[in-house]
Amino acid sequence: MTMATKDTGTTGPHGQTDYIEHGSQEHAGLLGLRKAAKEDNLELNSWTLEDMTAYGPQATMDFLKEVLRQKVSELTGPAPKVPDNAPPMWEPVVESNN
């Protein structure tokens, strides 16, 4: 099994050009995370939620802390294992002009 690294650009293990490396800044963005700044009042391992208001006005600080913990765990945990013989999840439909 192969994982793309920063020195291989954005090409995945099977040549996918839209591959996003596990644990990368792009992965963090997909999870709704960003690097925490000094003025952020919710932070875990230097990460914070990109938009805490996305969870609505009823979201408590305890709820937001748990959401942040889960997202940071996903980002910093091990990459999921995918068998080398796994088929592509999606193949684009090529339209012809016939």
N, C-alpha and C positions, 0 to 999 in steps of 0.2 A: 504494500500500500504506500502511496506517495502523497505527500502534502506539498502544496506550493509554498515557497518561501519568498521573502522579500526580494532576494536577488533574481528570482525567476519572473518578476513582474506579476501580471494578473492572470497568468495562464494556469489552469488547474491541472490535476494529475492526469487528466485525459484530454488535454488541450482546450478545455473550456475557456473562452475569452472573457466570460462574465463571472469567473470564479472569485469568491471573496474568501480570503484566508481566515481561518478560525483564530480569534483573538486579536485581529487587526483593528485599526481605527474604523474601517468600513463596517466590520462586524459590529463594533460598538454602536455605530450609527444606526444600523438596522435594529438593534436592540433598544434604541432610544436612550443611549448613554452618551455622555461626554466627559472629558476630563474636568474635575472639580476645580473651581477657583476659590480663593481665600474667602470670598463673601458668601459662598454657598453654605446653607445651614444643614444640608443633607449630603453626606459624603461617606463612601466606603471604598477603601483601598485606592484612593485618589479618583474615584468615579462618582458621578452624580447623574440623576435623571435629566434628560434633555428638556422635558416639559412636564413639570409636576402637575400642571393644571389639566393635563390630558385625562386624568383619572376622576375629574369632576370635583365640585365644591364639597362633597361629603367625604372625600378621601382624608383619612386621619394620618397623622405623622407615623403612627405605628404601621399602618397599611403601606405607606410609601416606603418606609424602611424595609419592609419585607419584599416589596416589589424590587427595590434596588438590590437587596441581597441576592434574590433569585437571578436577576439579570447579570450581576457581576459574577456569580457562580458559573453561569452559562458561558460568559466571555472568557473567564480565566481557567476554567476547567479543561480537562483533556478533550481533544477533538473527537467527535464521534467516529467510531470505526465503521468503515464501509468496505465490504468485500471487493476485491479487485475485479470480480466478474459481475458486479452489480450493473444492471442496464441504466442508461441515462434516464433521469427523471422526466425530462422534457426534450422533445426535438421539435424545432420550428417547422411549420408547414411552409413549404416552398410553393408559391403560386406561380403559375405559368401564364403567359400572355397568349395562349392558343385559343 
